[in-house]
Amino acid sequence: RQIEALYGYGGFTEFRLKGLYWMQGEGNRMFLSEYRKAFTYWANDIRKDLTAMMRGITGGDACGAEELPIFVGTISATFSLENIDTEAELNRPFIEMQKNLGKTVPNCFTVDNSEYAMCRWDADKNEAVVLGTDRCHWNQADMLEIGENVGKAMMAAGVGKA
């Protein structure tokens, strides 16, 4: 709806969809192959849906939606540490799967957020120490840096070009 509103507002008559950033998956860490399959379907569906929407708005131009670059932000290696093994057994395998999505999904790139810590494991206390805003979210400084990294990844992939 926002794109439709822009199309008729203030002389905006040309659009180019340049990229989409996807940051999700923490709750799916234990379902690697299912997530990979679902992500592949999702990427195809979102491109198809955006293509149809843009063609409908513009009268035929898909505005780049057919090959829309998708940028996947990895989860943090220290997301929601529940025990000393969470990082190695759940988080790192999921991150590796995320890094490899571009091998099966065309025009898909990874932004590696894995080393931005949300927690650290305190072996003496046998508990997670929160470094982010909570065990599941980064702090503000990390979020700002991740945002810069997303922009750099998009520029490196050429989405800033006309």
C-alpha positions in Angstrom: 0.0 0.0 0.0 2.9 2.4 0.7 4.3 1.9 -2.8 0.8 2.5 -4.3 0.6 5.7 -2.3 4.0 6.9 -3.4 3.2 6.1 -7.0 0.4 8.7 -7.1 2.0 11.2 -4.7 4.4 14.0 -5.5 5.4 12.9 -8.9 6.9 9.5 -8.0 6.4 7.5 -11.1 9.4 5.2 -11.3 10.5 2.6 -8.7 13.3 0.1 -8.5 13.2 -2.5 -5.8 16.8 -2.8 -4.8 16.9 -5.4 -2.0 15.2 -7.0 0.9 16.9 -7.7 4.3 15.6 -10.8 6.2 16.5 -11.3 9.9 14.7 -14.2 11.3 15.2 -17.8 12.4 16.1 -17.9 16.0 13.0 -20.0 16.9 13.7 -22.4 14.1 17.3 -23.3 15.1 16.6 -27.0 15.6 14.9 -27.4 12.2 17.7 -26.8 9.7 16.5 -28.7 6.6 12.9 -27.6 7.1 14.0 -23.9 7.4 16.2 -24.2 4.3 13.3 -25.6 2.3 10.8 -23.1 3.7 13.2 -20.2 3.0 13.6 -21.3 -0.6 9.8 -21.3 -1.1 9.4 -18.0 0.7 12.1 -16.3 -1.4 10.4 -17.5 -4.6 7.0 -16.5 -3.3 8.0 -13.0 -2.2 9.6 -12.3 -5.6 6.6 -13.6 -7.4 4.2 -11.6 -5.2 6.2 -8.4 -5.5 6.5 -8.9 -9.2 2.7 -9.2 -9.6 2.1 -6.2 -7.3 4.6 -3.9 -9.0 3.3 -4.9 -12.5 -0.2 -4.1 -11.3 0.8 -0.7 -9.9 3.0 0.4 -12.9 1.0 -1.2 -15.7 3.6 -3.8 -16.5 7.0 -2.9 -15.0 8.1 -5.4 -12.3 10.6 -2.8 -11.0 13.3 -5.4 -10.4 11.2 -7.7 -8.2 11.8 -10.8 -10.4 15.5 -11.0 -9.3 15.2 -9.0 -6.0 18.4 -9.5 -4.0 17.6 -11.0 -0.6 20.1 -10.4 2.2 19.9 -12.8 5.1 21.2 -11.7 8.5 22.6 -14.5 10.5 21.5 -15.0 14.1 24.0 -14.3 16.9 26.2 -17.3 18.0 25.2 -16.4 21.5 21.5 -16.1 21.0 19.5 -17.2 24.1 22.2 -19.3 25.7 20.4 -21.9 27.8 23.5 -24.0 28.7 27.2 -24.3 27.9 26.3 -26.3 24.7 23.7 -24.0 23.1 26.1 -22.1 20.9 27.8 -25.2 19.5 24.8 -27.5 19.2 22.0 -25.1 18.1 23.3 -21.7 17.1 26.5 -22.4 15.0 24.9 -25.1 12.8 22.0 -22.8 12.1 24.3 -20.0 11.2 26.2 -22.2 8.8 23.0 -23.2 7.1 22.1 -19.5 6.8 25.5 -18.7 5.3 24.8 -21.4 2.6 21.3 -20.3 1.5 22.9 -18.4 -1.4 23.9 -21.8 -2.9 20.3 -22.8 -3.4 18.5 -19.4 -3.6 19.6 -17.2 -6.5 20.6 -13.7 -5.7 20.7 -14.4 -2.0 23.5 -12.9 0.2 24.5 -13.3 3.8 25.2 -10.6 6.3 27.1 -12.3 9.1 25.9 -11.0 12.5 27.0 -14.1 14.3 29.8 -12.6 16.3 27.7 -9.8 17.8 27.2 -11.2 21.2 23.9 -11.2 23.1 25.2 -13.3 26.0 28.3 -15.0 27.2 28.3 -18.2 29.2 29.7 -17.8 32.8 31.0 -21.3 33.6 31.6 -20.4 37.3 28.0 -19.4 37.8 26.7 -21.9 35.2 24.5 -19.2 33.6 24.3 -16.8 30.7 25.4 -13.2 31.3 23.3 -10.8 29.2 25.2 -8.5 27.0 22.4 -7.3 24.8 19.1 -5.7 25.8 18.1 -9.3 26.9 19.2 -12.8 25.9 17.5 -12.6 22.6 18.2 -9.0 21.3 21.3 -7.0 20.6 22.2 -3.8 22.3 21.8 -0.5 20.5 25.4 -0.1 19.5 25.5 -3.6 17.9 22.2 -2.9 16.1 23.5 0.3 14.6 26.7 -1.5 13.5 24.7 -4.3 12.0 22.6 -1.8 10.1 25.8 -0.3 8.6 27.0 -3.8 7.7 23.7 -4.4 5.9 24.1 -1.2 3.9 27.7 -2.2 3.0 26.6 -5.7 1.9 23.9 -4.2 -0.3 26.3 -1.7 -1.9 28.9 -4.4 -2.4 26.2 -6.5 -4.2 25.5 -3.5 -6.5 22.0 -2.5 -5.2 23.0 1.1 -5.1 23.5 1.3 -8.8 20.8 2.7 -11.1 
